[in-house]
Each structure stands twice: as structure tokens, then as C-alpha cells.
Amino acid sequence: MRTDTRPGPLAIPPAPDGSAPLIRIRTLTKVYRRTTALNGLDLDLPAGRIIGLMGANGCGKTTLIKILAGLLADWTGEVAIAGHAPGPATKAIVSYLGDADFLDSALRPEQAIELYARFFADFDADRARETVRFFGLPADRPLKEMSKGMGQKLQIALVMSRRARVYLLDEPISGVDPAAREVILSGILRDFDPNALMLVSTHLIADVEPIVDSVVSMSSGGILLAGDADDLRESHGMSLDAIFRKEYR
């Protein structure tokens, strides 16, 4: 298996209006002690796309998303989001869902919404309440009395209710049953701004395949495949899930 650090001929197509990529990454490298998590990554991500960031556990997906979210330092290379390096300016336009619970387990949905409204100027509380109702979450129960799937839905309702330019979702459907995955993905897409960029990290390719426009597949800290989802399916004659399984075999 060959892992290239550049997208090459299968690069994600630019935005239809020819605008500059919303996210631009050049020679991005991140090393944890003796382990290289990202190895000279080059990538352009345009606005107006839902992009699946795919790959096996440990391939560098979470590291990349945390760098874009401004949560990791000590990396080398260039990263620009709307022309700014990760930091306060980008956090104002990036909405991030991490791979761990980030809410106080004693909070009820309305309390969580009020908390988010105080922290984020672009947060739409009414939109969050509508999404909570869409998910059918109990208004009178704290997070600690909810199932894992319910807690995941509440966190997604909050993250997706910011009027952000970039949404970074790290494994939003991991650890929940298939029925819950479908509902969560439907909630993610509700009222999504078509001019925004969403980067969805997952190893559950088959579940997210119906919603992604483009794909970045990672392996060993580099790019294995990158391109338009329909183009990849057509050129390989198989589903994204089947391509992924073949490439990682």
C-alpha cells in the first residue's frame, strides 16, 4: 500500500466559484515523542462541501482535526483557515465536536443551551432547541441520566447550532447503534449552511457515505486517497466503503 502526503490527481475539486480553499494545509507534520502522527500533509479544503475524513483508528484523523480546532501546538508546516493560523480568529468561525464528552453531566438540555449561548456569539439557541426536539431528547433529565446516544445527540445539537464557517466533527457516530447513527446524521444535516465546510472524521464509512460530497482517506499520517465522492465511486466501480476496505487490506 502506498501512502502519499499529497492529494495528487485525486485532489478534492476546488469551489465552483474558483475561490481560494477555506482550509489550506502545507507540509503539516506532528510528532508525539517518537510517533509521527502527521507526515508532511498537504491538503486544500474548499467551502460548500461535506468532506468525509476517513481512515482506520490511529491514522492521524483526530490529530488533524485537533490542529484545525486550535487544540494542539508543537506542529510544523502551514495551516490556514480563512487566511488565519489556528488560534482565536479561527475559533470564532470553527465549531468543533471532539471525541470525548465535554458537557457537565448534571446539565439538562436547556441549561446546556444557555451555557453555549453565553460562550459563542454565533450560537443560535432557537435552532438548538429545535434540534433537541427533533432528536426527541427529554427536557427534564440531566446528561448523567441519558444514554450515550442521547448525550451524543445533545452535543451535536449544540455544535451544529453555531452559525460557523467550518464544522469539525470527530467520530460523531461512534459508539452508538445503527438506528441512532441515522438519526444523528439527519440532525447534523438539518439547516446546514450550503456555503459552509464540514469535515467529518469517521471509520464508519458506510454510514456517512450518503451524506459526503468529497473524501479524504488517511493512512499512517498521510493521504491515501482524496477526491470527489462520485468521481471515486465511478473510477473504482464500487462504493466508498468498498474502496476503503480494498485500499486498507
Secondary structure, DSSP 4 states (H G I P E B T S, - for coil): ---BSS-GGGPPPPPTT-PPPSEEEEEEEEEETTEEEEEEEEEEE-SSEEEEEE--TTSSHHHHHHHHTT---S-EEEEEETTB-SSHHHHTTEEEE-SS--S-TT--HHHHHHHHHHH-TTB-HHHHHHHHHHHT--TT--GGGS-HHHHHHHHHHHHTTB--SEEEEESTTTTS-HHHHHHHHHHHHTT--TTSEEEEEES-HHHHGGG-SEEEEEETTEEEEEEEHHHHHHHHTS-HHHHHHHHH-
